[in-house]
Amino acid sequence: MSTDSSSILLAFLGASNLARGYTALSHFIVRRLAPHPVECFLAFGPGRGYAATGGVLNITFPPIAECGLLEAVRLRVSTGARTLALLTDIGNDIMYGLPPAEIIACLEKIIKQILAMDGQVLATPISLDVERDVGRRAFRILRTVYFPKSRMTMEQAAQAVAKINAFLYQVRSERVHLLDGMSAFRGCDKIHYAVLKNSAAWTRVGDEMLRLLGAEPRPPRRIGTGRMLHSFGCNLGRLIFVDELRLMPRPGNQF
């Protein structure tokens, strides 16, 4: 990376996978970017949607597109600042019953806002082939467990995934990047990364983010198992003490 002292703004947008991995991922990136000043903005949580209100149990999260994160980033953008947004865990909106066109319009709006700040986008396409990877019976079980109020059929979900992924590949450009192959890290439910593969998954994401930010090559590093377990614990603490019991205030960079 160049030796200038311009600030680096990172926006992390996602749902349960990102919530589990954020602490480890951000530590990995910030440490590699040192001594450059880095600000992180985050919007994630289990069951979180980009266009729909989502959540789990008694915890409810506003849609990512309306949570105020992008406005906060815009206020912090300065001349020479490097801005990169990670869009991952795309798909919960499908199970909340939103039509693909509405989800795509939401994603397109978010991407345009980031590009308007002269930023870059790194997105992970939906890595689940619903009909091939899940099957009808497993789909019903997963829908009941994770989205008990959903009436989405397997055929509708498969069509929505195909349309959203087609949009992402269509908008790919010099400043909109896609990270393929994340299906290799999925666990048995085909939705979340396997516990023992989280370290490798988030190391891959972190390496790609660093590459897009122009970080200088360094000896290979990875997110270790201990750091990953700590990240899981931080996520659990956020869910219990901030989101559920509200015993602790929400950090100013969390939306």
C-alpha positions in Angstrom: 0.0 0.0 0.0 1.2 3.5 -0.6 2.7 5.4 2.2 0.1 8.2 2.3 -2.0 8.6 5.5 -5.4 8.7 3.8 -8.1 7.0 5.8 -9.6 3.7 5.0 -13.4 3.2 5.4 -14.7 -0.4 5.5 -18.4 -1.3 5.5 -19.4 -4.8 6.5 -22.9 -5.8 5.4 -24.4 -9.2 6.0 -26.3 -11.6 8.3 -25.4 -14.5 10.5 -22.2 -15.7 8.8 -20.7 -12.2 8.9 -21.9 -11.7 12.5 -19.9 -14.7 13.6 -16.8 -13.8 11.6 -16.7 -10.0 11.8 -14.4 -9.7 14.9 -11.8 -12.0 13.5 -12.1 -10.6 9.9 -11.8 -6.9 11.0 -8.8 -7.7 13.3 -7.1 -9.5 10.4 -7.6 -6.6 8.0 -6.8 -3.8 10.4 -3.6 -5.4 11.6 -2.5 -5.9 8.0 -3.3 -2.3 7.1 -1.4 -0.8 10.1 -0.3 1.9 10.5 -3.0 3.3 8.2 -6.1 4.6 10.0 -9.1 2.3 9.5 -12.8 2.9 10.3 -15.2 0.0 10.3 -19.0 0.3 9.9 -21.1 -2.8 10.4 -24.7 -4.0 9.8 -25.3 -7.7 10.4 -27.1 -10.1 12.6 -28.8 -13.5 12.3 -31.7 -13.4 10.0 -30.9 -9.9 8.8 -32.2 -8.8 5.4 -31.1 -6.2 3.0 -34.6 -5.0 2.1 -36.7 -6.7 4.7 -36.9 -6.4 8.4 -35.5 -9.6 9.8 -34.0 -11.2 12.9 -34.2 -14.2 15.2 -36.4 -15.0 18.3 -37.1 -11.6 20.0 -34.3 -9.8 18.1 -35.3 -7.6 15.2 -33.0 -5.8 12.8 -34.0 -3.1 10.4 -33.3 -3.6 6.7 -29.6 -3.0 5.9 -30.5 -0.5 3.2 -32.4 1.6 5.7 -30.3 1.3 8.8 -28.2 4.5 8.4 -24.9 2.8 7.7 -24.3 4.2 4.2 -25.2 7.7 5.4 -22.7 7.4 8.2 -20.0 6.2 5.8 -20.8 9.1 3.4 -20.3 11.6 6.3 -16.8 10.2 6.9 -15.6 10.1 3.3 -12.9 12.6 2.7 -10.5 13.4 -0.1 -8.2 10.5 -0.8 -10.2 8.1 1.5 -10.3 4.5 0.4 -13.8 3.0 0.8 -14.6 -0.7 0.4 -17.9 -2.4 1.2 -18.4 -6.1 1.7 -21.9 -7.4 0.8 -22.4 -11.0 1.9 -25.1 -13.3 3.3 -27.4 -12.2 0.5 -30.5 -14.3 0.5 -32.6 -13.9 3.6 -34.9 -11.5 1.9 -35.9 -14.3 -0.4 -37.3 -16.4 2.5 -39.1 -13.3 3.8 -41.2 -13.4 0.7 -39.8 -10.4 -1.1 -39.9 -10.6 -4.9 -36.6 -10.9 -6.7 -37.1 -7.6 -8.4 -37.4 -5.8 -5.1 -34.3 -7.4 -3.7 -32.3 -6.6 -6.8 -33.5 -3.0 -6.7 -32.3 -2.8 -3.1 -28.9 -4.2 -3.9 -28.5 -2.0 -6.9 -29.3 1.1 -4.8 -26.7 0.1 -2.2 -24.1 -0.5 -4.8 -24.8 2.8 -6.5 -24.5 4.6 -3.2 -21.1 3.1 -2.5 -19.8 3.8 -6.1 -21.0 7.4 -5.7 -18.6 7.7 -2.8 -15.8 6.6 -5.2 -15.7 3.3 -3.2 -15.5 -0.3 -4.2 -17.8 -3.3 -3.6 -16.9 -6.9 -2.9 -19.9 -9.2 -3.0 -20.3 -12.9 -2.5 -23.0 -14.4 -4.8 -25.5 -16.7 -3.2 -23.6 -20.0 -3.1 -26.6 -22.3 -2.7 -28.2 -24.2 -5.5 -31.5 -24.8 -3.8 -32.8 -27.7 -5.9 -29.4 -29.5 -6.3 -27.8 -28.9 -2.9 -30.8 -29.1 -0.6 -33.7 -31.1 -1.9 -37.4 -30.7 -1.1 -37.5 -32.3 2.3 -34.4 -30.6 3.6 -35.7 -27.3 2.2 -38.9 -27.6 4.3 -36.9 -28.4 7.4 -34.5 -25.5 6.9 -37.5 -23.2 6.2 -39.2 -24.3 9.4 -36.1 -23.9 11.5 -34.8 -20.6 10.2 -37.9 -18.9 8.7 -40.9 -20.4 10.5 -43.3 -17.8 9.0 -42.1 -18.2 5.5 -44.4 -19.7 2.8 -41.7 -19.7 0.1 -41.6 -22.8 -2.1 -38.4 -24.4 -3.2 -39.1 -23.5 -6.8 -39.7 -19.9 -6.0 -36.5 -19.8 -3.9 -34.5 -21.4 -6.7 -35.8 -18.9 -9.2 -35.0 -16.0 -6.9 -31.4 -17.1 -6.3 -30.8 -17.5 -10.0 -32.1 -13.9 -10.7 -30.2 -12.3 -7.9 -26.9 -14.0 -8.9 -27.5 -13.1 -12.5 -27.8 -9.4 -11.5 -24.6 -9.6 -9.5 -22.7 -11.0 -12.4 -24.2 -8.4 -14.7 -23.1 -5.4 -12.5 -19.5 -6.8 -12.0 -17.0 -4.2 -13.1 -13.7 -2.6 -12.2 -15.2 -1.4 -8.9 -17.8 -4.1 -8.3 -16.0 -7.4 -7.5 -17.4 -10.9 -6.9 -15.9 -13.5 -4.7 -16.9 -16.9 -6.0 -16.3 -20.4 -4.5 -17.5 -19.7 -1.0 -19.7 -22.8 -1.2 -16.6 -24.8 -0.4 -16.9 -23.6 3.2 -20.6 -24.4 3.9 -21.6 -26.7 6.7 -24.3 -29.4 6.7 -27.2 -26.9 6.6 -25.8 -25.5 3.3 -26.3 -21.9 4.7 -23.7 -21.3 7.3 -20.0 -21.8 7.1 -18.9 -25.0 8.9 -17.4 -24.3 12.3 -14.0 -25.8 11.3 -14.0 -24.0 8.0 -14.7 -20.5 9.2 -11.0 -19.6 9.6 -10.3 -20.5 6.0 -13.5 -18.8 4.7 -12.8 -15.4 6.4 -9.1 -15.6 5.6 -10.1 -15.8 1.9 -12.5 -12.9 2.3 -9.9 -10.8 4.2 -7.2 -11.5 1.6 -9.4 -10.4 -1.2 -10.4 -7.2 0.6 -6.7 -6.4 1.3 -5.9 -7.0 -2.4 -8.6 -4.6 -3.5 -7.3 -2.0 -1.0 -3.8 -2.3 -2.5 -2.1 -3.8 0.5 1.5 -4.7 0.0 2.1 -8.5 -0.2 3.3 -10.0 3.0 4.1 -13.5 4.2 1.0 -15.7 4.1 -1.1 -15.2 7.2 -4.4 -16.7 8.2 -7.1 -16.3 10.8 -6.3 -18.8 13.5 -8.7 -21.1 15.3 -8.3 -19.2 18.6 -9.1 -15.9 16.9 -12.2 -17.5 15.3 -13.5 -18.8 18.6 -13.0 -15.4 20.1 -15.1 -14.0 17.2 -17.9 -16.5 17.9 -17.9 -15.4 21.5 -18.0 -11.7 20.6 -21.0 -12.3 18.4 -22.8 -14.2 21.2 -22.1 -11.4 23.6 -23.5 -8.8 21.1 -26.6 -10.9 20.7 -27.3 -11.4 24.4 -26.2 -8.1 26.0 -26.8 -5.6 23.2 -29.5 -6.9 20.9 -31.6 -9.1 23.3 -31.2 -7.8 26.8 -30.0 -4.3 25.8 -27.8 -4.1 28.9 -25.1 -2.5 26.8 -25.4 0.4 24.3 -25.0 -0.3 20.6 -21.6 0.9 19.4 -21.7 4.0 17.2 -20.4 2.1 14.2 -22.9 -0.7 14.5 -26.3 -0.3 12.7 
